[in-house]
Amino acid sequence: MYVKWNKLLPHIVVWLATEFCLSFLGLDELADYSEFIFEKNVIVNLA
């Protein structure tokens, strides 16, 4: 399996920095919400 490190590593660094900053400010829920928004495969049940 080939990993595209030049794309993966910056995404991980940005995500970790965002999590750290928002947790420090007490806004971790905002970080969790952004993870939900940017998730590509979200299943929505409209029942």
CNS distance restraints for C-alpha pairs under 8 A (distance, minus, plus):
assign (resid   3 and name CA) (resid   8 and name CA) 7.81 0.50 0.50
assign (resid   4 and name CA) (resid   8 and name CA) 6.13 0.50 0.50
assign (resid   5 and name CA) (resid   9 and name CA) 5.53 0.50 0.50
assign (resid   6 and name CA) (resid  10 and name CA) 7.06 0.50 0.50
assign (resid   7 and name CA) (resid  11 and name CA) 6.65 0.50 0.50
assign (resid   8 and name CA) (resid  12 and name CA) 6.28 0.50 0.50
assign (resid   9 and name CA) (resid  13 and name CA) 6.19 0.50 0.50
assign (resid  10 and name CA) (resid  14 and name CA) 6.08 0.50 0.50
assign (resid  11 and name CA) (resid  15 and name CA) 6.06 0.50 0.50
assign (resid  12 and name CA) (resid  16 and name CA) 6.05 0.50 0.50
assign (resid  13 and name CA) (resid  17 and name CA) 6.07 0.50 0.50
assign (resid  14 and name CA) (resid  18 and name CA) 6.06 0.50 0.50
assign (resid  15 and name CA) (resid  19 and name CA) 6.11 0.50 0.50
assign (resid  16 and name CA) (resid  20 and name CA) 6.08 0.50 0.50
assign (resid  17 and name CA) (resid  21 and name CA) 6.13 0.50 0.50
assign (resid  18 and name CA) (resid  22 and name CA) 6.00 0.50 0.50
assign (resid  18 and name CA) (resid  31 and name CA) 7.20 0.50 0.50
assign (resid  19 and name CA) (resid  23 and name CA) 5.89 0.50 0.50
assign (resid  19 and name CA) (resid  28 and name CA) 6.87 0.50 0.50
assign (resid  19 and name CA) (resid  31 and name CA) 6.17 0.50 0.50
assign (resid  20 and name CA) (resid  24 and name CA) 6.05 0.50 0.50
assign (resid  21 and name CA) (resid  25 and name CA) 6.28 0.50 0.50
assign (resid  22 and name CA) (resid  26 and name CA) 6.00 0.50 0.50
assign (resid  22 and name CA) (resid  27 and name CA) 4.78 0.50 0.50
assign (resid  22 and name CA) (resid  28 and name CA) 5.21 0.50 0.50
assign (resid  22 and name CA) (resid  30 and name CA) 7.50 0.50 0.50
assign (resid  22 and name CA) (resid  31 and name CA) 6.67 0.50 0.50
assign (resid  23 and name CA) (resid  27 and name CA) 5.66 0.50 0.50
assign (resid  23 and name CA) (resid  28 and name CA) 4.78 0.50 0.50
assign (resid  27 and name CA) (resid  31 and name CA) 7.06 0.50 0.50
assign (resid  28 and name CA) (resid  32 and name CA) 6.38 0.50 0.50
assign (resid  29 and name CA) (resid  33 and name CA) 6.13 0.50 0.50
assign (resid  30 and name CA) (resid  34 and name CA) 6.21 0.50 0.50
assign (resid  31 and name CA) (resid  35 and name CA) 6.36 0.50 0.50
assign (resid  32 and name CA) (resid  36 and name CA) 6.46 0.50 0.50
assign (resid  33 and name CA) (resid  37 and name CA) 6.25 0.50 0.50
assign (resid  34 and name CA) (resid  38 and name CA) 6.14 0.50 0.50
assign (resid  35 and name CA) (resid  39 and name CA) 6.08 0.50 0.50
